[in-house]
């Protein structure tokens, strides 16, 4: 029996973005502003939906769940990314790396489920408007939200446990700004074939099935809208879906660009930029898209601002 002397890896060195030179402070500032914007924007949507009666509907309830998912993603990735950017690299323990991957993957999986539920909600609202309140009741909304979160945490747990069974030895350098699936597999000195097959199988319920539900929902939505004779009503129906479609396009576009394009076909720099899009930029622009393209959200924000200003005026007069 041949004994191979290998050192077990207990921590990883994440390189982040090297050779930024004079752009380091600017890049750090951009990521920091995106981080603060994500936190404020998503908390604002959660607060508005919870406090404004006109926004307490299934569509906005699921929007708050999407905001929670974005907050988890941001809190998991961005603070450590800022540290790595500032120090031009940083170490992370093996357990910390696994936990980061787990919560990152959970937030991505939950977003897939929630976007499909939101598409199904729009399908019921447009195709069955008279029965919508009965079909998409509060109990069903809560059950769908709980199911999406439980499914995310359970499915990702299977994948994460499999990663912990890998042997990491030799190199401990990850040329990335967070612990993602592919960089971890590249460092493993044990066979990863079955783990890669497992991931492909798990992608079917997590990413592929939700995308199919979204596509089918919008096929029926388009057919229903085209049957509407009034142009104004047709435009109103499409407008209720435009924000969701935009978010779906950005989310799945960056996801496909990062995980489905072969790594040989793109450089490490491109891979990092794409990862930066769905971990930093997308969570920030989601609340912006829903705020700027949604009349109900804008009206609720306007009323809250006016109410706050009137409150201050009354307080200053008294």
Secondary structure, DSSP 8 states (H G I E B T S, - for coil): -------B--EEEE--S---GGGHHHHHHHHHHHHHHHHHHHHHHHHHHHH-GGG-SHHHHHHHHHHHHHHHHHHHHHHHHHHHHHHT-EEEEHHHHHHHHHHHHHHHHHHHHHHHHHHHHHHHHHHSTTTHHHHT-HHHHHHHHHHHHHHHHHHHHHHHHHHHTS-BBS--EESSSS--HHHHHHHB-S--HHHHHHHHHHHIIIIIHHHHHHHHHHHHHHHHHHT---HHHHHHHHHHHHHHHHHHHHHHHHHHHHHTS-GGGS-HHHHHHHHHIIIIIHHHHHHHHHHHT-HHHHHHHHHHHHHHHHHHHHHHH-
